[in-house]
Amino acid sequence: MDRRGRCPTRTATDEDTLHRQMRRFFNTAGPCDPRKHYMLPAERRLGAVLELVEREQYFVVHAARQTGKTTSMRALAAALRERGVAAVHASLESSRRIDDLESAERLWMSAIHGEAVFELPPGQHPPEPPPGGPGGRLGAFLRAWSVALAPVPLVLFLDEVDSVASYPLVNLLSQLRSGFPSRPRGAPASIALIGLRDLRDYIVTAKDGASVNPGSPFNIKAKSLTLRNFTGPEVAELYTQHTADTGQGFTPGAVARAHELTGGQPYLVNALAAECVDTLVRDRSIAIDESHLLAARQSLVLARTTHLDSLAQRLREPRVASVMQAVLTGGDEVPSHSDHFVYCIDLGLIHPTARPPEVACPIYREVIARELSLTAQDNLVLPRARWQRAEGTLDAPVLVNQFLQWWRENSDFAVRHAPEGYREATVHLAFMAFLQKVVNGGGQIHREFAAGSGRVDLCVEMAGARTVIELKRVRPDRGTLERAVRDGVEQLCEYLDTMGEREGWLIVFDQREGLSWDQRLWCEDRVVDGRTLYLRGA
């Protein structure tokens, strides 16, 4: 076996031929390889990274999971090696949650050493890690390696840095900083720290909330960069690669819908396409259209892939809940500069530029709504009712009337079993759980919600017909029923115009103390500019 683990009788040309014979596919697991997978040029989304490397800077690259960080950084390292640079990408994830500095430091050096031996020619291999006590061995290791390489520069891309435990993390950053003045002959010429979050967030976490200068262990950072999502034209470009290989096309509507559903999030863009071409439409003579994309979306949401499941688990974190509750209920505006808000952007949960703040994309909205209403669904016993008309469409009057009766009987239970951190969202989650259980398997629910909007928009599609529903809430601490109804009517009319419908439902939840159910439950029908509005109190 050679240093890359290949059989000596097989040449690089043999490998390339083998890869050409293999059919490329949409990758949803691990880094992409252009010989095996459909992918866009990694350097396109790197922005100023190459320039920072050339300027011998230390910097941070952060982005949500499965956005292409590892693929992009490995591709850049390979490109630098082609230029004669000793560039190595290594993950520090093996030291996750290890508080013992000596053990963590040994794992860092082992990870870097192993990747370097695998990727670099023998003349550039690092020395064996030096002896000595913990806390300075990594710096000594990098210094000895840099001296031996000179004048060839050493560039390190250190992935999963934010997985390193608190005290070891501070020490790691301090050791890297101490070598900075000696670069490029006595330390790595350039280092990129790669992770989910920006440096400031995980330094504060490492310090356990102590009042410190968050940047002090790594105040040599030149810049923090992130990877953007795919644009609409880039989604089309990616999907066209499949068409070129197989002849199976994607209609323009399907491409547009894919970008809309995913917001260009790379994993989701690939996962939707993979579900379509590998499962739903294996006949390459049939083009992928919008109906296939919608079916693929439903499959992804129900399958709860590792990516989506990991995202859902984040919702239980208190600082995530504080932001997501406001977004889910349409309640108070979330300060865009707050640490919690920025943290949710770094995790990929919140759209980075949308104002008012909203969930990053429709697929994430669906996952979040289902996850947070899951307890309510599990404990929800539906009354016996016929929810569908003879033609298969939703019987909205029956649905709403039955929900209001259920809410009167079960609201206390729903409040007691609300997910931790989402008490103010109880009414919204309860209705969505009820709606989901009614519609499950027989239609689709489209949800719109954004912090500061004061509303939740729902649209149910069944048998080709759409039912538009708006949820409003009278805050117990402020607000009046009259204002909630006035705003709700205006917003429902706006939503109906957006959806191209002429009738819809407004449900106003009044949670002020001291009100009887006879006061809370009311009904009124209005006609506003030719639109029929059904107003109900809850």
N, C-alpha and C positions, 0 to 999 in steps of 0.2 A: 504494500500500500504506500502511496506517496503522502506528502504532508497534508493534502486535502482529503485523505481517506479514499482515494480512487485506486482502482486496480492499475498496476503499471502498464498493462497491455492496452489500456483504453486511453486514447489521446483526447485533448480538448476538442479537436475536430470531430471525433467520434461522438462526444457528448453533445455538441451543437447539432449534429445530424439527428441524434436521438430525439432531442428536444423539438426539432422541426417536424419530426414524424408524429409527435404528440399533439393533440388538439389543445389549443389554449382554452381557458375557461375563466369565468368571473370568480375571483378569489374572495373568500370571506373569512379566511383563517390564516393569520400570520402574515409576514412581509410578502410583497409581490415580487415576482421574477418575470421580466419581460419575455423570457423564452417560454414560460408556462402560462402566464396570465395576461388577460387584457388589462392594460394599464396606460396611464398618461405619463409623459416624461416627468420624472420625479423633480427635476430641478425647476420646473415651471412654477411650483408653489413655494419655493424656498426663499424667494425675495432676495434679501441682502445677506444671506448666510455665507455664500462664497466670498463676498467682499469682506466680511468680518474675518473669515479664515485667512484671507490674503493679507489683512492688516494685523494679523497675529493678536486677535482679540479673544477674550473669554466672554461667553454670552449664554443666554438661555433660550431654548426652543420649547414652547409648551402648547399643547392642544389636547382636545378630548380623546378618549380611547378610540382606536381604529379609524383615525383620520389620515393615516399614512406617515406618521412621524418616523417610525422605524424604517419603512421602505425608503423614504426620502433620504434619511441620514445614511443608510447603508449604501444607497446609490451614490451619494456625494462622496463618501469615503472611497468607494471604488474608483470614482472619477479622479480623485486626488492621487490615488496610488498610481494611476496611469500617467500622472504628471511627475512621478518620482517622489511624492510626499509619503511619509510613513503614517498613513491615516488608518485609525482603528475605531470601529464601533463596538462597544461592549455594554452589556446590561448589568446593573448593580442590584437587580431584583433578588438575587440569592441571599442578600443580607436583610431582606424585609423583616421588620419587627425584631431584629436582633439588637438588644441593648448593650451587649458586651462589645466594647470597642476592639479588643484584640481579635475576636472572632470575625467581626464585621470587616476589619481592615484586611485580614487574611483572605476573605472572600472577594473583596474588591480587586486585590492584586491578582488573585487566581483567575477572575473573570477577564481582566485586561490581558494577562499573560496568555491565556488560552486562545482568545480571539486573535491576538497578535501573531502567535505561532501559526494559526490557521490561515491568516490572510496575507502576511508579509513574507517576502523572500528570506531565506535563512540568514543572510547578512544583516537583516534589520530586526531579528528576534530580540526581545528584551532579555536582560540578565535575570537570573533567579532572584526572587525577592530577598532583600538583605535581612540579616538577623537584627535583633534589637527589641526594645520594649514597644508597646502599642502607642499610637499617637503621632508617630513620625516616620513610620516605615514606608507608607505610600509615597510621601514626598521624596524620601531617599531613593526609592525604587524608580520614580519618574526622573529624578535628577541623573542617576547613573545611566539610565536608558538614553536620555536626551544627549548626554555627553558622548556616549558611544556612537550615536547616530550622526552627530554633527559632521558636516554641515547640512545633512538631510533633516528637515524639520519634522517634528512629531506633532500630530494632530489627533486629539481624542474626542470622540462623541460618546458621552456617558449617559446611557439611557436609564429610565426608571429611577432617577435620582431622588424623586420625592417619595419613594417607597422606603428609603433608608430611615431607621429609627432616630429619635430625637438627638441624644448626645453624640452618637456616631456621625450623624449628619453635620452637626456643627463642626466637629473635628475634621471631617472630610473637606468641607469648604475652606476651613482655616489652612489645611495643608496645601490645598490647591492655590490659595491666595499667597501663601508664603513663597511659593516658587515663581510667582508671576514676574517679579523684577529680573529674574535670571533667564527668562526665555529669550531667544529660542535655543541657546546652547546648553543651558542648565535646567530647563523645564520645558514642558510641551509648549510649542509656539502658539497653539490655539486650543481651547477646550470649549465644547458645547455641553451644557447641562440640559438634559431632555426629560420631560415629564408631563404629567397631566396639568399641573398648576404652575403658575408663575413663582419665581423664587421667593417673593415677599410672603406668599401664603404659607409655603412650607417651612420657612424660617420661623415665622411666628408660631406655627404648630410645634416645631422642634423646641422652642423656648417655653412651651407650655403656658403661653399667655403672659409671660413676664414682660415687664416694661423695659424693652431694649430697642436699640436701633436695628430694625429687621435686616438691613443690608450689611451690617458690620462684618459678619464672617466672610462675606464675598463682595466687598465694596469695589472690586475691580471689574464688575460686570459692565460690559459696554452697552448691551441692549437686550431686551426681551422680545422675542419674535414668536409668532404663532402661524399655523398653517390654515389657510382659508379653505372653505369648501369648494366643490366643483361649481363652475358656472353652468348655465343652460347649454351653451355651445360645447362645453367640455363633456357634459353627459352625452350629448349627441355623438361627439368624437369617440368616446369610449365604446358606446353601443355599436357604432359603425365598424369597429374592429371585428366584432362578432359577425356582422353582416359580410364583411370582406372574407372572413375565414369559412363561413358556412353557407352564405347566400340568404340566411334568414334575416329579414329586416325588422326594424321597429318603426311604426308609423310616427309621423311628426307629433300627433296627439299623445302617443304613448311616451315619447321622449319628454314632452312638456309636462305630462302628468308625473313622470318619475322625478323630475326636478322639483315639482311642486310638493309632492308627498315627502321627499327626503330633505328638502332644503339644500341639496347638493352634498349631504354628508357622505363621504366616500364609502363607508361600510354599507350604508343603506342603499346607495346607488347600485353597488355590486350585488347586494343580497336580493333586491327586487328583480334584477335581470337574471340572476342565477335561478331564482324560483320560477321565473317565466320559461326560460329556455331548457332548464334541466328537469323540470317537473310538469309544468302546466302545458307546454307546447313543444313537444319533442320532435314533431314533424317540421323539418326545416323549410318546407314549402309554404308554411303558414306564417304570416307576419304577426308580430306582437303588437296588439292594439291596447287601447285604454282599459278595456274590460279585463284584459289579462293582468295589467298593472294593479288594478283594484283588487282582483282576486289574490295576487301575490302579496299585496299589503295585508290583507286579512290573514293570510297564512302565516306571515312573519309575526304579526301581533299575537296570534293564538299559539304559535310554536314557542314563544318566549325564548328566542335564541340567547346565547350567553351574553352577547352585547346588550340586548334589550333588558335582560334580567339584571345585569350589573347596573344598568341605568336606573331601573326601578328600585333597587336596594338603596341607592343614594337618597331616595325621597325620605327615608326615615331619619336622616341626619338632621339635628335641630336647626343648623344654619341654612340647610337646604329647605326645610319645611317652612321657615320664616319667609322665604322668598316665594316658594311655590304656592303657599296658601293664598298670598295676595294675588298671584297670577290666576290661580284656579277660580277664585271667587270674583275676580274683577274688582277687588277691593282697593285698599290704599296703594298709591304709587310707591314703587320701590326705588330708593335713591340709587341712581346708576353708578355712583362712586363708592357705595358701601362695600365692605369686604365680602359680605355674604353674597351680594349680587354678582360681584366679579368672580367669586368662587363658582357660582352656578354657571356662569358663562364659560369658565375654564373647563368645567365638566361636560360642556356641550348641551346642557339642559335648556339654556335660555339663548334666544337669538341675540347676537352681539350688538346689533345696531337698531333693532326694531323699537319704536317708541309709540305707544306705551309698551313696556316689556311683555314679551310673549314667549311661549314655548318654542323651541328651535324649529320644529317642523310638525306637520300633521301626524306623522307616524308616532313621534314622541308624545304628542297630545293624547293620542289614543291609548298608548301604553300607560301613561301617567294616570289618566282617568280610570282605566280599568284596575290598575294596581291599588289606587287609593279607595276605590269603591268595592274592593273584593270582599272585605269583611261584611259589608252590608249585603252584598249579593249572597254570600254563604248563609247568612242568617235571615234571609228574606223569604217568607212564605207568601206567594202570590195568591190573591183572592181568585176564585173561579170566575172567569169572565172570557168573553169572546173578543179578542183584541183585533181581529182582522175581519174586514168585510168580505163578502162573497167573492169579490174580484181579487182578494189578496192584499189590498191596501190597509194601512193602519187605521183603526177606528179611534181617532184622537179623543173624541168626547168620552168614550168608555175608559180609555187609558187615563186621562186626567182625573176624571171623577173617582175612579178606583184608587189612584194614587193619593188623592186628597183624603179619602176615607182611611187608607192605610197609614198616612202620615199622622192623622189625628190619633190613631190608636198606638202608633209605634215611635213617635218622635222622641220620647224620653229614652227609649232603648237605643235609638240611632245616635243620640248625643253621647250617651255613656260609652258606646263602642266606636266612636270616631277615632281614626288613626291619630297617634300621638303627634301633636303639633298642628293638627288640621281641624280643630274644634269649630272654628268659624266657617269652615267649608262643609259642615255637616249637611246642611240642606241641599247643597248642590250635589254632594256625593250620594245622598239618599235618592234623589230623583234620578240621577244617572244610573245608579244601581238598579232601580225599579225599571227604568227604560231599557237597560241592557238585558235584563232578564226577560222582558217582554219580547224584544226584537231579536234576541240571540238566535242566530241561524236562519232568520227569515228576512233580514234586511241589513242596512248599514246605518251607523250614526256618525254624523260629521259634527265636530265640536269646535267652537271658537271661544277662546277666553284670553284676556290680557289684563295685567295689573293696571289699576287706575281707570279701567273702562267702565266699571260699575255694572257689568253684565256678563251673562254666559249665553252664548248662542248655540242652539242645537238644531240639527236638521236630520230627520229620519227619512230614509228612502226605503220603500217597500213596494214591490210590484210596479216599479216605474213612477210611483207617486211620491211626493215629498211633503212632509209635515214640518213646519217651522215652529220652534218653541223658544221663547226667551225667558230666562230666569233672572229675577231681581230679588234683592233682600233689603229690608228695612233694618238698618243697624240698631242694635239695642241701645247703644250709647249716644247716637245722634241720628238725625234724619227723621222724616215724617212719611206716613203712608202716601199722602197726596203727592209729595215730590217724587217718591219711588214710582208711583203710577204714571205721573207725567213724563218722567225720563224714560220709563219703560216703554210707553206708547211710542214715543219719538224713536227710540232705538229699534223697536220691533218693526216699525214702518221702514226704517233704513235697511234693516236686515232683509225684509221681504223684497224690497227693491233690488238688493244685491242678488237674491236668489231667484228673482223673476216670478215670485208667487204673489197671490192676491189675498190670502188669508193666513192667520197665524195665531199662536197662543202666547199669552203673557201670564206667568205665574209669579206672584209677589209673596215672598215669605216674610211675615211680620213677627219678629222674635222679641219685641219689646215686652218687658215684664208687666204683669197686671192685666193682660188681655185675656178674655175668655175665647174659647174656640168659636163661639157664635160671632164674635167680633173679628176673628182672624179669617174665617171662612166666608167668603162672599163671591159673587159672580156678576159680571157685567159684559155685555156685548156692545161693540161700537163699530161704526163704519166711518173710516177716516180716508178721505180722498179716494173713494172707491175700494179701499181695502177693508176686509172684515176682520176685526180683532176680537178675540175671545179672552177676556181678562178674568183671572181667578186669584182669590186670596188664599193663603195657606198659613 
